Amino acid sequence: MTRILPSFIIFLVTVLPSCAEGDKWKMAAEIEHSITLTSFPPDTFNISDFGAVANDTSILNTKAIEAAIMSCHSRGGGVVYVPAGTWLTGPITLMSNVNLHVTGNATLLFTTDYQQYLPPVLTRWEGMDCYNIHPLIYAMDATNIALSGKGTIDGQASDEAWWWMNGNPDYGWKEGMNNQKLAGRKQLLAFEQNQTPVEERRFGLEGALRPQLVNFNNCNTVLIEDLTLKNSPFWVIHPVRTDNLILRGVTIVSAGPNSDGCDPESCNGVLIEDCYFDTGDDCIAIKSGRNNDGRRWSIPSQNIIVRKCRMADGHGGVVIGSEISGGFSNLFVEDCEMDSPELLRVIRIKTSDCRGGVVENVNVRNVTVGKCSEAVLKINLMYEPGEECDRNFPPFVRDVTLENVTSCESQYGIYIIGLDGAVNVSDITLRNCSFNGVQEGASVTGAEGVKLKKVFVNGEKLKI
């Protein structure tokens, strides 16, 4: 069944026999070749040699791990080695030329003693600059750093620790408890709108703004490889203004609220490959700052490759937004598999006239989808309509291409929600796509230049 929502918005849909554009995928190869790779001296610094003790949860190994990292860094770099065993620790700060290697059968287990994550450090939270609770693994202004190994990094978040701060009773919050909605988030949103100096935006535990599991800021040349990351308090991997990043062979499992898997924010040159995502929010969400803070920095995310990844639960498989005020260009997604009744969307772009910015040159091919509950492609320019903000920044989405994408079950194949009274979505192309088990076909408003070639819904050629 094909359905068009009634609307006074004017939109243009055309069916073209072929694509006149060149092969954009050559750009993906150029991006990959341009990414600077990490390289470390062979020197190894075993945390046991610095006093760390395994398999004893009465011993906090923060200082021993810190000493190993500092020694490695001061001697020109190398590998900080975490051997087999369970190692309880507080927050870790990574330094330049250090590869923190968690070997197989080793677990870095982060304490749930909140006091260990104070004092606050400079970071970004939902696209807004602030000082907040120390991320579990953190770096600032570091070059040539890595997290590697076959081991596990466990944030120990649960309904009893961290997740309740979201304020949702489904995650352990109860009446009378503090939460981010009542405390820090509301205040931080006001700080952002008023452009309060960042030095004055300071939040401790009273703000209830949960920390990221991994947060790298202003870094360059980064590798995260082979690890299992689980039970994050908030976003799992959050690089900010970090270029030349490779995420490879990583398993991310975190079912908590806002447990985005990997959120590159204002990053340039990112490769995400052979990873598995099972998350409580978006699997991958590309960002570039929220509203005034994003416009103040005006640093887009750009040149990102996602390939050979598997996505299970999540609000979206590969997502752009919503904190995308700095803009985004050049995404290449290929050879991925996505399937879960708890996966809401496959490719998702979410923004609003609070955010502004331009999203362009999004390319997706050879993606196989089992089940997603809402849409294979969703573009929404009216995300969070109740947000209090300056709404004089209309966003634009253009030049989005999907080819050889198949799905077995969803509500919509294509779902585009443009702005009221404007056409800010353009040049959306689908080729050789087949969407089965679809309930409502396609819904498109506020878009022009939607081009279809050999696109089938429930076995019939799609007509919008």
N, C-alpha and C positions, 0 to 999 in steps of 0.2 A: 504493500500500500504506500502511495506517495502522498504527502500532505504538505500544503503550504499554509503557514499561519497567515490569517488576514492582517494586513498592516497598511498604513498609509505611506510607509517607506517605499521609495522607488528603488528597485534593484534590477540588474540586467544579468541574464543567464544566457550563455551561448554554448553551443556544442561545436567543437572544432575537430577536424579530422586528424590533425597532427600537431606536434609541438614544434614551433618555429625556433625555439631557443636552443643554444648550444648545450653541450654537455656540462652542466654545472658541477657534476661530480668530480671533474678534474680539480676543482678548487679544494675538495675534501683531501685529496692526495697531497696537494700543496700545503694545506694546513698541517697535516700530520708530519710532513717532512720538516716543517718549520719549528716544531716543538722541541725545545732544548731538553736534553735528557739528563737525569741525575747521574752523578759519578762520585764514589766515595773511596777514600783510602782503605786498605785492607785491615787497618788496626781495629781490634775488637775490645770492647769494654763491657765485661760481664757484670751485671748489676749485683751478683752475689759477692763479687770482690769489693764492693762498696758497702757491704753490710746488709743487703736485702735478704729477707728470709721468706721462703715459700711455705705455703700450706699452713699458715698460722694467721687466722683472721684477727688475732689480738695485736698483731704487729703491723703498723702502717709503714710502708716502704717508700713514702714520698721523698724523704731526704736522701735516701740511698740512690734512688733513680735519678734524682736531680743532680747528685754529685757525679754520677756516671756520665750524664749528658754534658755537664759543665767540663769535666775532664776531657771528654771526647772533643768537644768544641774547641777548647783552649789548645789542644795539641794538633789542631789542623783538620779534625774530622775523622769519621770512621763509622763503625757499627756499635751501637749500644745494644747489647745482647740480653734478651730476656729468656732464660732457659726454661725447661719444662717445669710445671708446677703452677700453683695459683698464687698470685702476688697482689695483696691488697695495697691500694695506693690512693692518695689524693690527687689533685690536679697536676698535670705534667705540662711543662713548657719546653717545646722543642727549639733547638738553636741551629744556626747555619751549619751545613756540612755534616749533619748527624742523621743517620739512618737508625731509627728505633725498630729493632727486629724482634718480633715476638714469635718464637719458634713453635713448631707443632707441639701439641699437648701443653702449651703454656697459655695462661689466662691472666691478663691485666684486669683485675677486679676493682672497680672504683667504689670507694666508700660512700655510704649514704649519710655520713655525718656532714650536714650542710655547712657547718662552720669551717670546714677545711677548704671551702671554695671562696673564702673571703681573704683579702679585700677584693673589691670588684676590679675588673680590667677593662680596657677599651675594646669595644667590639661593635657589632651591628646586630640588632634584634628586629626581625621582621622588616628589614630594609631601613631601619632607623639607627643612627649613631648614638651610642651611649656607653657608659661604664656599667657593667653588669656582673653578676655572679660568674666566677672564673669558669670558662669551658673546661671540660675534663681533659682534653688534649688541645693545646693552644700554641700558636706561634705568631709573632709580630715582627715584620721586617726581616724575615729569614730568607736565605737563598740556599738552594740545593739541600732539601730535606726529604725524608721518606719515613713512611710507616710500612713495614713489610713483614713477611713471615706467614706461616700456616696457622698461627695461633689465633686467640680470641681476645677482643677488647669488649668488656662487659660493663656497661654503665650502671647496671643494677636498678634501673628505673622500673617502677611498678605502681600499682594503685596506692601502695603504702609510701613510696618514695618518689618524689618529683611530680609524677603525673597528676596527682590531685590538685596541684597548683593551677592547672588549666581551668578549674571551676566546674567541671562536668561531673555529675554524680556517677556516671558510668565508669569513671576512672578514680573513684575513691573520695571525691570531694563531698563534704557534708556541711549542712547549715551551720554557720558560726565560724567556719574555717576561712582563712584568707584565700584569695586567688588573684590571678593576673588581671581578670576583668574588672575587679573592684579596685585594684591597686596599680601596679606598675604600667600595664598596657595602656590604660586610659590616660595616665599622666604622660607617658612617652609619646602618644599620639598628639597630645596637646603641645608638648615641647617641639615636636616636628613641625606642626602647623605654625607655631609662633616663632620658629627658628631660634629657640633658646640655645645659647652656646653649649656645645657638647660637654665642656668641662662641668657644667651645672647639671647635666643629666646623669645622675648617679643613683644606682639602685642596688640595694643589698637584698637580704632575704625578705624584707618587708614588701618588696616590689613583686615577688612571686613570678619573676620572669625567668623561666627555666633555662639552664645553659645548654649549649650544643655539646655533642659528644666530641667532635673534632672541629676546630675553628682556626683557620689560618688567615691572617690579615696582612695585606701588603707583602706577600711572599712571591717568590719566583723559583721555578724549576722544582717541581714537587711530584713525588711518586707515592701512591697508596696502592699496595699490591698484596693480593692473596689472602688477606685477613678476613676473619668473620667479625663484624661489628654488630652488637645487639643491645637492646634495652637502653636506648638513648633517652635522656630527660626531655629533649626537644629535637630540633633538626639533627640528623646524624652527622653528615659531613657538610661543612659550610665554609668554603673558601671565599674570601672577599678581596677584591682587587688583587687577585693572585693569578699570574700568568704561567704558561707552560706547565700544565697539570695533567698527569696521567693517573687514572683510576682503573686498575686492571685486576680481574680475577677476584674481586671482593664480593663477599656475601653480606648483605645487610638485612637484618631481621629486627624490626622494632614496631610493636603494635600500639604504641601509646599515641596520645593526641598530638598532632602536629609533628609526627615522626617522619618528616620528609627524609628520603634516602640521601640524595646529594643535591645541594643547591649552590651551584657556581654563581656568584654575584659580582658583577662588573669584572669578569674574568676574560682573558683573551688566550686562545690556544689551549683547548681542553679536549682530551681523548678519554672516553669512558667505554671500556670494552670488556666483554666476557664477565659481566657482573650479574648478580642475582639480587632482586629487590622484593621484599615482602614487608610493606610498611603501613603505618597508620594514617598516612597522608600521601602526598605526591611522591612517586618513586624518584624521579628527577625533576627538579624545578629550577629553571634558569631565571636569574633575577638581575636587577641593576639599580636597586635603591627605590625607596618609597617616597613619592610625592616630592616635597621640597628638598628633602635630603638627597634623593636621587638626582634631582635637577642641579643641586648645588655642586655635587661632584661631577655630574655629567660624564660619567664613564660607562659606556655600554658594555654589555657582555657581547662577545663575538667569536666566531670561528670555533664552533664546538661540534665534535663528532661523537655519536653514540652508536655502537655497533655490537652485535652478537650478545645482547643482554637479554635476560629473562625477567619479566615482571609478573608478580602474583598480585597480592592485595595492594591497593593504593587508590587515592582519589584520581590520579592520572598517571599514565605510563611515562610519557615525556611531555613536560609542561613548560610553558613560558609564562611567567608572571606569578602572582599578580604584581609584585614589587618590581616593576620594570620601567620606571620613569626615566632611566638613563638610556633606554632603547636596547635593541638586540638585532644582530644580523648574522646570517650564515650558520644555519644548523643543518647537520647531515645525520640522519637516523637510518640505519639499514640492518637487515638480517637479525631482527629481534623477534622474540616470542612473548606474547602477553596473554594471560588466561587466568581469570578468577571471577567468581560471582561477586567478590568484594572489590574488583577493579571497576571504577566508575567510567573512566574514559581512556582512550588510547593516546591520541595527540590532542593536547589542550592548550589554548591560548586564552588567558584571562587577564583583563585589564579594565580600565574605566577612565572617565574624564577627570578623576582625581590624579591619575598616574601620568597621562600623556605619553609621549615617546612614540617611536616608530619600531615596529617589529617587521622584519622583512627577510626574504630569502630563506625560507624554511623548506627543507627537502627530506622526504621520507620515502623509502622504498623497501620492498621485500620484507614486510612485517606480517606475521601470522598471529591472528587473534582468535582465541577460543571464545570466551564470554567476557563481555564488559556490560555493565548494567545500564549505562546511559548512551554514549555516542562514541563512534570510532574517531571522528574529528569534531571537536567542539571549539568554536571561537566565540568568546563572550566579551563584549565591550561594555557590559553593564554589570560587572562584578561588584559585589558588596554595595548595593544601591543605598544602603542606610548609613554609609560612612560619612562622618562630618569632616568636610574638607573643602578646599577651593576647587570648584568644578569648572575651571576655565582652561583645562588642558586636554582637549580631545585626543585620544590615541588613534594610531593608524596601524592597520595590519595589511600587508600586501605581499604578494609573490610567495604563496604557499603551494607546494606540490606534493601529492601523494601518488605513488604508483606501485602496482603489485602489492596491494594491501588486501588481505582477506580476513573475514571474521565470520564466526558461526552464530553469534547471538548478541543482540543489543537492542535498545529501544530505538535509537536513530542511527542511520549511517552518517549523515552530515547534519550538524546543528550549529547554525550561525545566528548570533544575536548581535546586531549592530546597534548603533546609537539612534535614538529617536531624532528624526529630522535631519539626518546626515548620512552620507554613504562613505564610511571610513574603512571598509573592508573591500579589497580588490584583488583581482588576479589570483583566484583560487582554482587550482587545476587538479583533477583526479583522472588517472589513467589506469586501465587494466586492473580495476578493483572489483571485488565481489563481497557483498555484505549479505549474509544469510541470517535467518531467524530474527529479522528486523520487524519491529512492531509498527513504527510510524514513518519509515522511509527517510525523508529529508525535510528539514525546516530551515529556511533561509530568509533573514530580514536584514536590511541595511547593508547589502553587499552588491558589488557589480563585477562583471568579468569572471563569473563562475564557469569554468570550462570542463566538460566531461567527455571522455572517450573510453568506450567499452567499460562502463561502470554499471554493475548489475546489483539490484537489491531483490533478494528472494527469487533469484533466477530471471528477473525481468529487467530490461534496460531502464536505467534510471532517467526519469524525466521530471524536471522541477518546474 
